[in-house]
Amino acid sequence: MVRPCSKMPIVLVDFDDPFRTGLAQMLRDDGHQVLDFARPADVPPLEDLRHVEMVIVEYLLPGEHGIALANRFHRVHPRLPVLLVSVYLGGRFAEPDDRGRDFVHTLSKPIDYDHLHQQIHRLVR
């Protein structure tokens, strides 16, 4: 079902090619502008991503962990919400100290797209 949306620029980082490309296409079908990357190393310099309104990132990325990438985005764009997604999440991410990361939100895979879409619009104000 297509949900017409304002063109919200979203960065998507996930090493699972079928998941990433499928989710990116659904978001594009709903009118969003999606920049999708398989690895954190593929993401352009964060300073160049000034118009991004949301980041969706896999929790367990090869190379740089999803939390580390979320923290890097937050340092450059402090108002940017980050949505961590993974099959390994149980509501909150398993970090020893998650205080001060109110910009990070979680969603477990498999993802219900309607729920994801609602969460995106709730988080981006």
N, C-alpha and C positions, 0 to 999 in steps of 0.2 A: 504494500500500500504506500503510495507516494504521499508525503506530508510536506506541502510547500513551506519552505522556510526562507528566512532572510539568509543571504549568502554569508554564512559564518565560516571564517577560515579556521581549519582544524589541522593539526599535525598528528599523524598516526604513525607509531613506531612499533612494529611487531615482526619477528623473524619468521612467523608462520605465514608463508606466502598465500595459501588459499584463504586463510582467515583475513589477513590484511587487505588483500585485493577485493574480497567480497564485501567486507565492511566499508572500505573506501568507496566502492561503487554504490552501496545502499545510501551512504551519506551524500554522495554526489547526486543521486537520484532525488534526494530530498532538498537539493538546492545548495548544499554546503560546498565550499571550496576545500578540497582535501589535498594535503601534501603527505604522501605516505612513503615510509622508509623501512627497510628490512633491519637495519642496524643503527645504533647510535652514531657510529662513525660516518654514516651516510647523510646525517642531518647537517644542513648548512650551518654556518656560524649563527648562534642564537641571536646575536645583535641584528642580523639581517631579517629575522622573522618578527618584525615589529607589529604586523597587523593580525597575528594569530590570536584567536580568542579562546582556544581550548587545545589541550594536548591529551592524547590517548596513547598510553604506552604500556607494553607488556611488562609485567613485574619481573620475570626472570629472563632477561635478555642475555645473549652471549656477549661477552666483552664487558660493557658497562651495565651494571645493574639498573633496573628501572627506577629505583629510589634515587640513585646517584644522578640519573638523567633528569628526574623530577626536580631535584635540588638545584642542578645547573640552570634549568629553565627558570626556577623561582628566583635565583640570584639576578638574572638578567631581566626577567619580567615578573615582578613580585605579585601582580594582581591576576596572573594567569592560572586558572584551575587546571589541575592535572588529574586525569582519571587512570588509575592503574588497573589493568585487567590481567587475569591469569586463572588457570584451573587450580592453582595452589593457594588461592586466597580464601580466607574464612571470615570475611567481614572487614578485617583490618589487616594491614601488612605486618609481617613478623620482623619488626625491627626492635632492637633493645630500647630505643628512645624515640617514640613517635610524637612527642610533644613539640609544638611549634610547627607542625606540618598540616595546618588546617587547610592548606591549598591542595592537599592530596586526598583523593576520594578513590574508592575501590569498587570494582564490579567483577564478579566471578564469571568465568567461562564455563559452560557455553552461555553466550549472551543472548538475552531476550532483547531484540532490537527495539521494540516499543519502549521498554524500560530504559535502555541506553539513551534513546532519543529524548525521553522525558528528562533524564538526568542531565544531559547536555544543556537543555534549555533552562533547567533549574539552576545549574551552576554558573552559566554565563549570563551575567546581568548587564 
